[in-house]
Amino acid sequence: MYAVVEDGSKQYLVKAGDVVELDLRNLEPESKIQLERVLLVKKGEQVLIGQPTVAGAKVVATVLGETSEKTHIMKYRRRKNYVRRKGHRQYYTKVRIEEVVAS
């Protein structure tokens, strides 16, 4: 059984046991969250497609902690004495999917 969930204008294909990085939220580790915007649920051969969401479906997840990813940007033009370096750190909330609930 898996589901397609929308969170923060992004869509994730999740099933029980998956670890997903969502946009940063101010949550304590080991707390539970519910993702209500479920767009699709597949249970065996049965597929439930929402219009826009599946009624009564939700995904329960446990917060594992926060992670981050550093990105480096460099611009360079040869023979012009032009070098620009810039960095960006994006923070995420790491969650483990516990179950997909579909009514």
Residue pairs with C-beta under 8 A, 6 or more apart in sequence:
1 15
1 16
1 41
1 42
1 43
1 44
1 100
1 102
2 13
2 14
2 15
2 41
2 42
2 100
3 13
3 14
3 15
3 38
3 39
3 40
3 41
3 42
3 57
3 59
3 100
3 102
4 11
4 12
4 13
4 14
4 38
4 39
4 40
5 11
5 12
5 14
5 35
5 37
5 38
5 39
5 59
6 12
6 37
6 39
7 22
7 23
7 35
7 37
8 22
8 23
10 23
11 39
12 20
12 22
14 20
14 59
14 97
14 100
15 97
15 100
16 97
16 98
16 99
16 100
17 96
17 97
18 96
18 97
19 64
19 94
19 95
19 96
19 97
20 61
20 94
20 95
20 97
21 67
21 92
21 93
21 94
21 95
22 92
22 93
22 94
22 95
23 92
23 93
24 66
24 91
24 92
24 93
25 33
25 63
25 93
27 33
27 63
27 93
28 63
29 63
29 64
29 65
30 62
30 63
31 62
31 63
32 60
32 61
32 62
32 63
32 98
33 60
33 61
33 62
33 63
33 95
34 58
34 59
34 60
34 61
35 58
35 59
35 61
36 53
36 58
37 53
38 50
38 53
38 54
38 57
38 58
38 59
38 100
38 102
39 49
39 50
39 52
39 53
39 54
40 47
40 48
40 49
40 50
40 54
41 47
41 48
41 54
41 57
41 100
41 102
42 48
43 102
48 54
48 57
48 102
50 57
54 102
55 103
56 102
56 103
57 100
57 101
57 102
57 103
58 101
59 97
59 99
59 100
59 101
60 97
60 98
60 99
60 101
61 95
61 96
61 97
61 98
62 95
62 96
62 98
63 93
63 94
63 95
64 94
64 95
64 96
65 93
65 94
66 91
66 92
66 93
66 94
67 91
67 92
67 93
67 94
68 89
68 90
68 91
68 92
69 89
69 90
69 92
70 87
70 88
70 89
71 87
71 88
71 89
71 90
72 85
72 86
72 87
73 85
73 86
73 87
73 88
74 83
74 84
74 85
74 86
75 82
75 83
75 84
76 82
76 83
76 84
